[in-house]
Amino acid sequence: MRIRKKNLKGILLAIAVAALLIAVYILAGRFEASQEVAPEGADTAASRTTVKEEDDDTDAVSPLDDDGEATSTIYYNGAQYATNENLTTLLILGIDDYELTESDSYRNSGQADLILLAIFDNDAKTCTLLHINRDTMTDVSVLGALGDYIGVTNEQIALAHTYGSGLEDSCENTVTTVSSFLYGVTIDNYLSLTMDAVAVLNDLVGGVTVTIEDDFTGVDDTLVQGETVTLMGEHALYYVRARSSMTDDSTNLARMERQKTYMTALSAALKEAVAEDSAFLLEAYTAVADYLVTDCDINALSDYGSQLTEYTLSEIISPEGEAVLGDVYMEYYVDEAALQQLVIDLFYIPVDEE
């Protein structure tokens, strides 16, 4: 099938910008940011079924009806709100796998380490990015051996993607879980990339030059602290992804700084490659498509690409909450009242009452 250059450019923009958004978010210090761990014995946030009440006059009312379905009109803190019908939403997932593979089981190893909801207001021409901490504890939809829904389990939201084959069904299960977490808001489309899609773009532009600020001894001995190198292939992956094996990066801060440096250089190289060679668009799309799962067709990807570049991009928002050390892993508990207010602000508009 022939793809028009205009559509191709939009598709590449959607994919490349999605990859860059992942990095930009990391770099801003928001993605898996270091957070204070609550003292032992401290109270954590309320469960997902509990509504935090400030006082009798400001009860937090969930934007769901009694059956758990999203409603078009709701009352919240004494005011009436209606669903904002001018919104479209794209869920961008960064999957922590080296390659895109289909599991022959009903479980897979690909966790959604980046969960970013792009909310496009087609009236105001703005795009708001809602980042959901991958450690958020919530009710995760569970798929059975036949791929059918069998219930929910309370665990990290990143694990929603591990149910299913690792392809469309896993993405759809993540969409279901994220929508439920946000009280049933509509998610129109998803776009999932394995994290090493960025490394593919790295090699297409001839490598990315950076100065090594950290000690990679034992991780990649070719990355010598203090030297300036051009990253290629697996060395780019080590540079961007290494953390647990780095003795000085238990907080993830050093990795975030590396990714900031890297993505700034990669972004500049991508722009230069597109300006110098019109064929680069097709080459890049063909290469990155191997790491992409989406329910968008060509036109939808093109539209999202245009919106991501033409709309005003607002600050990145994250639900308020508290990170605590669980039995084994970090767990993030949202502030329910704050989350409800956030959903109202992002997805609803006030209704004037006479």
C-alpha positions as CSV (number, residue, x, y, z in Angstrom):
1,M,0.0,0.0,0.0
2,R,1.3,3.5,-0.9
3,I,1.5,5.9,2.0
4,R,1.2,9.6,1.1
5,K,4.2,11.6,2.3
6,K,1.9,13.9,4.3
7,N,0.4,11.0,6.2
8,L,3.8,9.4,6.6
9,K,5.2,12.5,8.2
10,G,2.3,12.7,10.6
11,I,2.8,9.0,11.5
12,L,6.5,9.4,12.2
13,L,5.7,12.6,14.2
14,A,3.2,10.7,16.3
15,I,5.7,7.8,17.0
16,A,8.8,10.0,17.4
17,V,7.0,12.5,19.6
18,A,5.6,9.7,21.7
19,A,9.1,8.4,22.2
20,L,10.4,11.8,22.9
21,L,7.5,12.5,25.4
22,I,8.6,9.4,27.2
23,A,12.1,10.8,27.5
24,V,11.1,14.4,28.2
25,Y,8.9,13.1,31.0
26,I,11.7,11.1,32.5
27,L,14.0,14.1,32.1
28,A,11.7,16.5,33.8
29,G,12.2,14.4,36.9
30,R,8.6,13.2,36.9
31,F,8.8,9.7,35.5
32,E,9.7,7.3,38.4
33,A,11.0,10.3,40.3
34,S,12.6,9.9,43.6
35,Q,10.0,10.3,46.3
36,E,10.2,10.3,50.1
37,V,9.3,7.0,51.6
38,A,6.8,7.2,54.4
39,P,8.1,6.4,57.9
40,E,7.5,2.9,59.1
41,G,4.0,2.7,60.6
42,A,2.7,5.8,58.8
43,D,-0.8,5.7,57.4
44,T,-1.0,5.3,53.6
45,A,-3.7,6.7,51.4
46,A,-7.3,5.3,51.5
47,S,-8.2,2.3,49.4
48,R,-9.7,2.7,45.9
49,T,-13.2,2.2,47.3
50,T,-12.9,4.8,50.0
51,V,-13.8,8.4,49.4
52,K,-11.9,10.9,51.5
53,E,-14.1,13.5,53.0
54,E,-12.9,16.9,54.2
55,D,-16.2,17.8,55.9
56,D,-20.0,17.4,55.4
57,D,-20.2,20.3,53.0
58,T,-17.5,19.1,50.6
59,D,-18.1,15.4,50.2
60,A,-16.0,14.0,47.3
61,V,-18.5,12.5,44.9
62,S,-17.1,10.0,42.4
63,P,-17.7,10.8,38.7
64,L,-19.2,7.3,38.4
65,D,-22.8,6.1,38.8
66,D,-23.7,3.3,41.2
67,D,-22.9,0.7,38.5
68,G,-19.4,2.0,38.0
69,E,-20.1,3.5,34.6
70,A,-19.0,7.0,33.5
71,T,-21.8,9.5,33.5
72,S,-22.2,12.5,31.2
73,T,-23.5,14.8,34.0
74,I,-22.4,14.6,37.6
75,Y,-22.6,16.6,40.9
76,Y,-19.3,17.3,42.6
77,N,-18.9,19.4,45.8
78,G,-22.3,21.0,45.2
79,A,-21.7,21.9,41.6
80,Q,-22.9,20.2,38.4
81,Y,-20.5,19.1,35.6
82,A,-20.9,17.6,32.2
83,T,-18.4,15.5,30.2
84,N,-16.2,17.6,27.9
85,E,-17.2,16.3,24.5
86,N,-14.3,18.1,22.7
87,L,-11.7,15.8,24.1
88,T,-9.8,13.0,22.4
89,T,-7.3,10.8,24.4
90,L,-4.3,8.8,23.4
91,L,-2.7,6.4,25.9
92,I,1.1,6.2,25.3
93,L,2.8,3.2,26.8
94,G,6.5,2.6,27.1
95,I,7.1,-1.2,27.5
96,D,10.2,-2.4,29.2
97,D,11.1,-5.1,26.7
98,Y,14.0,-5.1,24.2
99,E,11.8,-6.3,21.3
100,L,8.2,-6.8,20.4
101,T,7.3,-10.4,20.8
102,E,4.0,-12.3,21.1
103,S,3.8,-14.6,24.1
104,D,2.3,-18.0,23.6
105,S,0.9,-17.8,27.1
106,Y,-1.8,-15.6,28.6
107,R,1.0,-13.8,30.5
108,N,4.0,-11.9,29.2
109,S,7.0,-10.1,30.7
110,G,6.4,-6.6,29.3
111,Q,5.5,-4.2,32.1
112,A,4.3,-0.7,31.2
113,D,7.0,1.4,32.7
114,L,5.7,4.6,31.2
115,I,2.0,5.3,31.3
116,L,1.2,8.7,29.8
117,L,-2.3,9.9,28.7
118,A,-2.3,12.6,26.2
119,I,-5.6,14.6,26.5
120,F,-6.3,16.7,23.4
121,D,-8.8,19.6,23.8
122,N,-9.9,20.1,20.2
123,D,-11.7,23.3,21.0
124,A,-8.9,25.0,23.0
125,K,-6.2,23.4,20.8
126,T,-4.3,22.2,23.9
127,C,-2.7,18.9,24.9
128,T,-2.4,18.0,28.5
129,L,-0.2,15.1,29.5
130,L,-1.3,13.0,32.5
131,H,1.5,10.8,33.8
132,I,0.5,7.8,36.0
133,N,3.2,6.5,38.2
134,R,3.9,2.9,37.1
135,D,4.0,1.8,40.8
136,T,0.4,3.0,41.4
137,M,-1.6,0.5,43.4
138,T,-5.0,-0.1,41.9
139,D,-7.4,-2.8,40.7
140,V,-5.8,-4.3,37.6
141,S,-7.9,-6.2,35.2
142,V,-6.9,-9.9,34.9
143,L,-7.1,-12.0,31.7
144,G,-7.5,-15.7,31.8
145,A,-5.9,-18.5,29.7
146,L,-8.5,-17.9,27.0
147,G,-7.8,-14.2,26.9
148,D,-11.1,-13.4,28.6
149,Y,-11.6,-11.1,31.6
150,I,-11.8,-13.1,34.8
151,G,-11.6,-10.4,37.5
152,V,-9.3,-7.8,39.1
153,T,-6.3,-7.9,41.5
154,N,-4.8,-5.0,43.4
155,E,-1.3,-4.5,42.3
156,Q,1.0,-2.0,40.5
157,I,-0.7,-0.6,37.4
158,A,2.3,-1.3,35.2
159,L,1.4,-5.0,35.5
160,A,-1.8,-4.6,33.6
161,H,0.2,-5.0,30.4
162,T,1.6,-8.4,31.5
163,Y,-1.8,-10.0,31.1
164,G,-2.3,-11.3,27.5
165,S,0.1,-11.9,24.6
166,G,2.0,-8.7,25.0
167,L,0.4,-7.2,21.9
168,E,-3.1,-5.7,21.3
169,D,-4.8,-7.6,24.1
170,S,-2.2,-6.4,26.6
171,C,-2.6,-2.8,25.5
172,E,-6.4,-3.1,25.6
173,N,-6.2,-4.5,29.1
174,T,-4.0,-1.6,30.2
175,V,-6.5,0.8,28.6
176,T,-9.3,-0.9,30.6
177,T,-7.3,-0.6,33.8
178,V,-6.2,3.0,33.3
179,S,-9.8,4.0,32.4
180,S,-11.1,2.3,35.6
181,F,-8.4,4.0,37.7
182,L,-9.6,7.4,36.3
183,Y,-13.3,6.6,37.2
184,G,-14.3,5.3,33.8
185,V,-13.1,8.1,31.5
186,T,-13.0,7.4,27.8
187,I,-9.6,6.5,26.2
188,D,-9.9,6.7,22.5
189,N,-6.7,5.1,21.3
190,Y,-3.4,3.6,22.5
191,L,0.1,3.7,21.2
192,S,2.7,1.3,22.7
193,L,6.4,1.3,22.1
194,T,9.1,-0.9,23.4
195,M,11.7,1.3,25.1
196,D,14.5,0.3,22.6
197,A,12.6,2.0,19.7
198,V,14.6,5.0,20.8
199,A,17.8,3.1,20.2
200,V,16.6,2.2,16.7
201,L,16.3,5.9,15.9
202,N,19.7,6.4,17.5
203,D,21.4,4.2,14.8
204,L,19.3,5.7,12.0
205,V,20.7,9.1,12.7
206,G,24.3,7.8,12.9
207,G,24.6,7.7,16.6
208,V,24.2,10.2,19.4
209,T,27.2,12.0,20.9
210,V,27.2,12.5,24.7
211,T,29.7,13.1,27.5
212,I,29.8,10.2,30.0
213,E,29.2,11.6,33.5
214,D,28.6,8.4,35.4
215,D,30.7,5.4,36.3
216,F,29.6,2.5,34.0
217,T,32.3,0.1,35.2
218,G,30.9,-3.5,35.0
219,V,28.0,-2.3,33.0
220,D,29.7,-1.2,29.8
221,D,33.4,-0.7,30.0
222,T,33.5,1.2,26.7
223,L,31.6,4.1,28.4
224,V,34.5,5.7,30.2
225,Q,33.6,8.4,32.7
226,G,34.7,11.9,31.5
227,E,35.0,10.9,27.8
228,T,32.8,12.2,24.9
229,V,31.5,9.3,22.8
230,T,29.1,8.6,20.0
231,L,26.6,6.0,21.2
232,M,25.7,3.2,18.8
233,G,23.6,0.0,19.2
234,E,23.6,-1.7,22.5
235,H,25.8,1.1,24.0
236,A,22.9,3.5,23.6
237,L,20.6,1.1,25.5
238,Y,23.1,0.8,28.3
239,Y,23.5,4.5,28.5
240,V,19.7,5.2,28.6
241,R,18.5,2.2,30.6
242,A,21.1,1.2,33.2
243,R,20.2,1.9,36.8
244,S,19.9,-1.2,39.1
245,S,23.5,-2.2,38.2
246,M,24.8,1.3,38.8
247,T,26.2,1.6,42.4
248,D,25.3,5.3,42.7
249,D,21.8,5.3,41.2
250,S,19.4,3.7,43.7
251,T,17.2,6.8,43.4
252,N,17.0,6.9,39.6
253,L,18.1,10.5,39.5
254,A,21.4,9.8,37.6
255,R,19.5,7.9,34.9
256,M,17.0,10.7,34.5
257,E,19.8,13.1,33.9
258,R,21.5,10.8,31.4
259,Q,18.2,10.5,29.5
260,K,17.8,14.2,29.5
261,T,21.2,14.7,27.9
262,Y,20.6,11.8,25.4
263,M,17.1,12.9,24.3
264,T,18.2,16.5,23.7
265,A,21.0,15.3,21.4
266,L,18.7,12.7,19.7
267,S,16.0,15.3,19.0
268,A,18.5,17.6,17.3
269,A,19.8,14.7,15.2
270,L,16.3,13.6,14.1
271,K,15.5,17.1,12.9
272,E,18.7,17.3,11.0
273,A,18.2,13.9,9.4
274,V,14.7,14.8,8.2
275,A,15.9,18.2,6.8
276,E,18.7,16.5,4.9
277,D,17.0,13.5,3.4
278,S,13.3,13.2,2.5
279,A,13.6,9.4,2.4
280,F,14.5,9.3,6.0
281,L,10.8,9.5,6.9
282,L,10.0,6.2,5.3
283,E,13.1,4.6,6.6
284,A,12.4,5.7,10.2
285,Y,8.8,4.7,10.1
286,T,9.6,1.2,8.7
287,A,12.2,0.6,11.4
288,V,10.2,1.9,14.4
289,A,7.0,0.1,13.3
290,D,8.7,-3.2,14.4
291,Y,8.5,-1.9,18.0
292,L,5.0,-0.4,17.8
293,V,1.5,-1.7,18.7
294,T,-1.4,0.6,18.2
295,D,-5.1,0.6,17.4
296,C,-4.7,3.7,15.3
297,D,-5.0,3.5,11.5
298,I,-2.8,5.7,9.2
299,N,-5.1,8.7,9.3
300,A,-5.5,8.6,13.1
301,L,-1.7,8.4,13.6
302,S,-1.3,11.3,11.1
303,D,-3.9,13.4,13.0
304,Y,-2.2,12.7,16.4
305,G,1.1,13.6,14.9
306,S,-0.2,17.0,13.8
307,Q,-1.9,17.6,17.1
308,L,1.2,16.8,19.1
309,T,3.1,19.3,17.2
310,E,0.5,22.0,16.6
311,Y,-1.4,22.1,19.9
312,T,-0.2,24.0,22.9
313,L,1.5,21.6,25.2
314,S,0.6,22.1,28.9
315,E,2.7,21.1,31.8
316,I,2.8,17.4,32.7
317,I,0.4,16.5,35.5
318,S,0.7,13.5,38.0
319,P,-1.9,12.4,40.5
320,E,-0.9,13.3,44.1
321,G,0.0,10.4,46.3
322,E,2.5,8.7,48.6
323,A,5.2,6.2,47.8
324,V,5.9,3.5,50.3
325,L,8.1,0.5,50.4
326,G,6.0,-2.6,50.2
327,D,7.0,-6.1,51.1
328,V,9.3,-6.3,48.0
329,Y,8.7,-3.3,45.7
330,M,7.8,0.4,45.8
331,E,4.1,1.1,45.9
332,Y,2.4,4.3,45.1
333,Y,-1.0,5.2,46.7
334,V,-3.0,8.0,45.2
335,D,-4.9,10.6,47.2
336,E,-8.4,9.7,46.2
337,A,-10.0,13.2,46.8
338,A,-7.2,14.8,44.9
339,L,-7.6,12.3,42.0
340,Q,-11.3,12.9,41.8
341,Q,-10.7,16.7,41.6
342,L,-8.1,16.1,38.9
343,V,-10.5,14.0,36.8
344,I,-13.2,16.7,37.2
345,D,-10.7,19.4,36.0
346,L,-9.4,17.4,33.1
347,F,-12.5,15.7,31.7
348,Y,-15.5,17.7,32.7
349,I,-16.8,21.3,32.3
350,P,-19.1,23.2,34.7
351,V,-22.8,23.4,33.9
352,D,-24.4,26.7,34.5
353,E,-27.5,26.3,36.6
354,E,-30.2,28.9,36.6
